[in-house]
Structures are given as structure tokens and as C-alpha cells.
Amino acid sequence: MKTIWPYSALLTNVFGIVPPVFYPIRFVPIEWRSVVLLLPTSGAAVLVNSAAGLEAITGNEAVLAATALAMEAVALFLFGIYWARRMARER
């Protein structure tokens, strides 16, 4: 299968594995911030840095990061329930 966008792995590594714990969110271009805040590691790091007073973010950015984290947590919880039931049926 061909990669649709050849830089997706690079961007995933930069924004998903190396969260803004290591770089301030202000270094991310404005156009990319909403995408970066949807990633769990980046969104959590930005919220923690903001709560600690290390970095200022807008209210919209905080809402986006918190909502994304909550939705990801619910989705993973539901997937965990589904997977546990599926594994229980197979035994």
C-alpha cells in the first residue's frame, strides 16, 4: 500500500511521541496547533504546562485539548470493554 502522505510518519513522531514537554506549543505554527492539540500526548502536555503557569494558551485551545483527551479516553474505554467481552467469548 502506498503512503498517501510521505511526511505523516515524521509528523506523528514529532507531535505524538515528542510532546510539547520538550518544546513550547508557541513554536508550532498557528495552522498546525489544532491538529497537534488533538494528539493525546501533546494535548495533555499543553494542559499541564498551562495549569503550571509555564505556558499561556487560549481558552479555545484548552477546550479543544481537554475535549480531545476526554473523547479519546471514552473511545479507548469502550474499545477495552468490547475487547474484553470478545476475548471472554472466545474462551
C-alpha positions as CSV (number, residue, x, y, z in Angstrom):
1,M,0.0,0.0,0.0
2,K,1.4,3.4,-0.9
3,T,1.7,6.1,1.6
4,I,-0.7,8.9,0.9
5,W,1.4,11.5,2.6
6,P,5.1,10.7,2.9
7,Y,5.6,13.0,5.9
8,S,2.9,11.5,8.1
9,A,5.3,9.3,10.0
10,L,7.6,12.2,10.6
11,L,4.8,14.4,11.9
12,T,3.5,11.6,14.1
13,N,6.9,11.2,15.7
14,V,7.4,14.9,16.2
15,F,3.9,15.7,17.6
16,G,2.9,12.4,19.0
17,I,6.0,10.9,20.6
18,V,7.9,14.1,21.4
19,P,5.1,16.2,23.0
20,P,5.4,19.8,24.0
21,V,7.0,18.8,27.2
22,F,10.2,19.2,25.2
23,Y,9.2,22.2,23.1
24,P,6.7,25.0,23.8
25,I,3.5,25.0,21.8
26,R,4.2,28.6,20.7
27,F,6.8,27.2,18.4
28,V,4.2,25.2,16.5
29,P,2.7,27.3,13.6
30,I,-0.8,28.6,14.3
31,E,-2.2,26.5,11.4
32,W,-1.0,23.2,13.0
33,R,-2.0,23.9,16.6
34,S,-5.5,22.4,16.3
35,V,-4.1,19.2,14.8
36,V,-1.3,19.0,17.4
37,L,-3.8,19.5,20.3
38,L,-5.8,16.5,19.1
39,L,-3.0,14.2,19.8
40,P,-3.1,12.8,23.4
41,T,0.5,13.4,24.4
42,S,0.6,16.9,23.0
43,G,-2.8,17.9,24.4
44,A,-2.1,16.6,27.9
45,A,1.4,18.3,27.9
46,V,-0.1,21.6,26.9
47,L,-2.8,21.4,29.5
48,V,-0.3,20.5,32.3
49,N,2.1,23.3,31.2
50,S,-0.8,25.8,31.1
51,A,-2.0,24.7,34.6
52,A,1.5,25.0,36.0
53,G,1.8,28.5,34.6
54,L,4.7,27.6,32.2
55,E,2.8,28.4,29.1
56,A,-0.2,30.6,28.1
57,I,-2.8,29.1,25.8
58,T,-6.1,30.4,24.7
59,G,-9.4,29.2,26.1
60,N,-10.3,27.6,22.7
61,E,-7.1,25.7,22.7
62,A,-7.7,24.4,26.3
63,V,-11.2,23.3,25.4
64,L,-10.0,21.6,22.3
65,A,-7.2,19.7,24.1
66,A,-9.5,18.7,27.0
67,T,-12.3,17.6,24.8
68,A,-10.0,15.6,22.6
69,L,-8.5,13.9,25.7
70,A,-11.9,13.1,27.1
71,M,-13.2,11.7,23.8
72,E,-10.1,9.6,23.4
73,A,-10.4,8.2,26.9
74,V,-14.1,7.3,26.3
75,A,-13.3,5.7,23.0
76,L,-10.5,3.6,24.5
77,F,-12.6,2.6,27.4
78,L,-15.4,1.4,25.1
79,F,-12.9,-0.5,23.0
80,G,-11.5,-2.1,26.1
81,I,-15.0,-3.3,27.1
82,Y,-15.6,-4.6,23.6
83,W,-12.2,-6.4,23.5
84,A,-12.7,-7.9,27.0
85,R,-16.1,-9.3,26.0
86,R,-14.8,-10.6,22.8
87,M,-11.9,-12.4,24.5
88,A,-14.2,-13.8,27.1
89,R,-16.5,-15.3,24.4
90,E,-13.5,-17.0,22.7
91,R,-12.6,-19.0,25.8
